[in-house]
Amino acid sequence: MDLEELRAFLAVVETGSFLTAAKVLKLSRGTLRRRVDELEIRAGIPLLERTRLGAVATEAGAVLAARGRLLVQEAGALLESVRDIGAEPSGVVRIMLPVGLPPQILTPIAVTLRARYPALAFRVRFSDHPVGELLDDVDLAIHFGTQGPQGPFIVHEIFHLKVWLIASSDYLRRRGTPRSIDDLAHHDLLSWELPGEDGQLWPTRSGGVFKVAPKLMCADIHLLRHCAIVGLGIALVPDAMLPDPGLPEEALCPVLPDLVGKEIAVRLMVPKVLSESPKIKAVLNLIQPFLASI
C-alpha cells in the first residue's frame, strides 16, 4: 500500500472535504484527488461517497480508515526510532491524564522531565475517561481502574491507590464522626465517579457495595478533595497519601477506614506502534520509577 495515497485518503475522511484535506497536506486538489482515486483502484471498491457537501467514508472506507491510521502511525514511529538512534530525545510527547490529579503529583514529574530532557516538549490533555478517548494523537495515557483500552496498547501497572472516605476535622466537629455505614445517611456525601462505575454505589472493605445519595458526584478528584477540605461533606476519593500544600496534616481525617473503601490500579498505556520510539522510551524509563515510589 502506498502511504501517500493512504495519507491523502485519511485527510479527506478526517476533514470531510477534498479542498480542506489538500490544504492540510499542502497539495494541489488535483494531486490529492489522484492519490485517492489510485487508492480506490487498488482497493477495488469505493472508499468515499462524494456529495455536494463534501465526502464521507463508505463502510469499506471506514474500516480502512481505522486500520490505516495505525499503519501511518506505525510508519512514522519506525522512521522516528531509526532517525533518533543515539540522539537526545526531542520533539513533542502527547499525554492524556485523568481529570483531577493533584498538582503535588504532577509538578515534580514535570520538573524532573524538564531537567533530564530539555529538548522535549509536552502537550497534556485531561479526560474524564482516558481509556474511552484514546485516539491517534496520544503517545501515552494514565488511567484508573480495571477497564482496559480498545486496540493495540502496551499497559504498565505502575502503582495502586487507596480509595477511602475523608472529611475535614471541622466538618466532623460540626456534624459528628460516623461510627457505622448506616450513620453516613445523616451526612453530606461527595462521591468520585470512576468511569464505568456508579458513583451512588460505595465499596466496602469486605468487597461489597452499598447505595448512597451524594450531594456531589464528579470525576475530578482534586475538586472533591478541596470540597472536603472546606467542610462540604465526607468524600469518597482516591488518595495518593501526599500532604496538601499549605495545610496541616490533620486538616483531613479518614472516616470509617476499616469499613469503606478499596484499592484501584493506576495504569500507564502506550500505543504498541510507539513503544520503540526513543522519546517515549525515555519518558517511560524516567516516570515509571517516579510514580511507583508514590
Residue pairs with C-beta under 8 A, 6 or more apart in sequence:
1 39
1 42
1 71
2 35
2 38
2 39
2 42
3 71
3 72
3 75
4 35
5 35
5 36
5 38
5 39
5 42
6 39
6 68
6 71
6 72
7 25
7 72
8 21
8 25
8 27
8 32
8 35
8 36
8 39
9 35
9 36
9 39
9 47
9 48
9 61
9 64
9 65
9 68
10 65
10 68
10 69
10 72
11 21
11 22
11 24
11 25
11 32
12 18
12 21
12 32
12 36
12 48
12 55
13 48
13 55
13 56
13 57
13 61
13 62
13 65
14 21
15 21
15 24
16 53
16 54
16 55
16 56
17 54
17 55
18 29
18 32
18 33
18 36
18 54
18 55
19 29
21 32
22 28
22 29
22 31
22 32
25 32
27 35
36 47
36 48
39 47
40 46
40 47
40 48
43 60
43 64
45 58
45 60
46 58
46 60
46 61
47 57
47 58
47 60
47 61
47 64
48 55
48 56
48 57
48 58
48 61
49 55
49 56
49 57
49 58
57 64
57 65
69 136
70 151
70 152
70 273
73 136
73 271
73 273
73 274
74 273
77 273
77 274
77 276
77 277
78 276
80 91
80 277
80 278
80 279
81 276
81 277
81 278
84 90
84 277
84 278
84 279
85 278
87 278
88 117
88 119
89 117
89 119
89 120
89 278
89 279
89 282
89 283
90 117
90 119
90 120
90 279
91 119
91 120
91 121
91 279
92 120
92 121
92 122
92 123
93 120
93 121
93 122
93 123
93 139
93 140
93 279
93 280
93 283
94 122
94 123
94 125
94 137
94 138
94 139
94 140
95 122
95 123
95 124
95 125
95 138
95 139
95 140
95 141
95 142
96 124
96 125
96 126
96 127
96 130
96 133
96 134
96 138
96 140
96 141
96 142
97 106
97 124
97 125
97 126
97 127
97 130
97 141
97 142
98 126
98 127
98 128
98 130
98 142
98 143
98 144
98 219
98 221
99 126
99 127
99 128
99 219
99 220
99 221
99 222
100 219
100 220
100 221
100 222
100 223
100 224
101 142
101 221
101 222
102 221
102 222
102 225
102 240
102 242
102 244
103 222
103 245
104 242
104 243
104 244
104 245
105 240
105 242
105 294
108 290
109 287
109 290
109 291
110 122
112 286
112 287
112 290
113 120
113 122
113 283
113 286
113 287
116 286
117 279
117 282
117 283
117 286
120 279
120 282
120 283
125 138
127 133
128 195
128 219
129 195
129 196
129 219
130 141
130 142
130 143
130 269
131 141
131 143
131 147
131 148
131 149
131 150
131 195
131 269
132 195
134 141
134 149
134 150
134 151
134 153
134 269
134 271
138 271
139 270
139 271
139 274
139 277
139 280
140 268
140 269
140 270
140 274
140 280
140 283
140 284
141 149
141 268
141 269
142 158
142 266
142 267
142 268
142 269
143 149
143 195
143 266
143 267
143 269
144 161
144 194
144 195
144 238
144 264
144 265
144 266
144 267
145 194
145 195
145 196
145 197
145 264
145 265
146 264
146 265
147 195
147 196
148 155
149 155
149 269
151 271
152 271
152 272
152 273
153 269
153 270
153 271
153 272
154 269
154 270
154 271
154 272
154 275
155 267
155 268
155 269
156 267
156 268
156 269
156 270
156 284
156 288
157 265
157 266
157 267
158 266
158 267
158 268
158 288
158 291
158 292
159 265
159 266
159 291
159 292
159 294
160 263
160 264
160 265
160 266
161 238
161 239
161 240
161 263
161 264
161 266
162 238
162 239
162 241
162 261
162 263
163 192
163 203
163 236
163 237
163 238
163 239
163 261
163 262
163 263
163 264
164 236
164 237
164 239
164 254
164 255
164 257
164 260
164 261
165 234
165 235
165 236
165 254
165 255
165 256
165 257
165 260
165 261
166 225
166 228
166 234
166 235
166 237
166 239
166 252
166 253
166 254
166 255
167 228
167 233
167 234
167 235
167 252
167 253
167 255
168 228
168 229
168 230
168 231
168 251
168 252
168 253
169 250
169 251
169 252
169 253
170 231
171 228
171 231
171 232
171 233
171 234
172 253
172 255
174 231
175 186
175 187
175 188
176 183
177 255
178 184
178 186
178 187
178 234
178 255
178 256
180 256
180 259
181 204
181 210
181 256
181 259
181 260
184 212
184 234
184 256
184 260
185 212
187 233
187 234
188 215
188 232
188 233
188 234
189 212
189 213
189 214
189 215
189 233
189 234
189 235
189 236
190 214
190 215
190 216
190 217
190 224
190 227
190 228
190 232
190 233
190 234
190 235
190 236
190 237
191 199
191 200
191 202
191 212
191 214
191 216
191 217
191 224
191 235
191 236
192 199
192 217
192 218
192 219
192 221
192 224
192 235
192 236
192 237
192 238
193 199
193 217
193 218
193 219
194 219
194 264
195 219
199 214
199 217
200 211
200 212
200 213
200 214
200 217
201 209
201 210
201 211
201 212
202 209
202 210
202 211
202 212
202 236
202 260
203 209
203 260
203 261
203 262
204 210
204 259
204 260
204 261
205 258
205 259
205 260
205 261
205 262
215 232
215 233
216 224
216 227
216 232
216 233
218 224
221 237
221 238
224 235
224 236
224 237
225 235
225 237
225 244
225 252
227 233
227 235
228 234
228 235
228 237
228 252
229 244
229 247
229 251
229 252
234 255
236 260
236 261
238 264
240 294
241 294
242 294
243 249
244 251
244 252
266 291
268 284
268 287
268 288
268 291
270 280
270 284
274 280
275 281
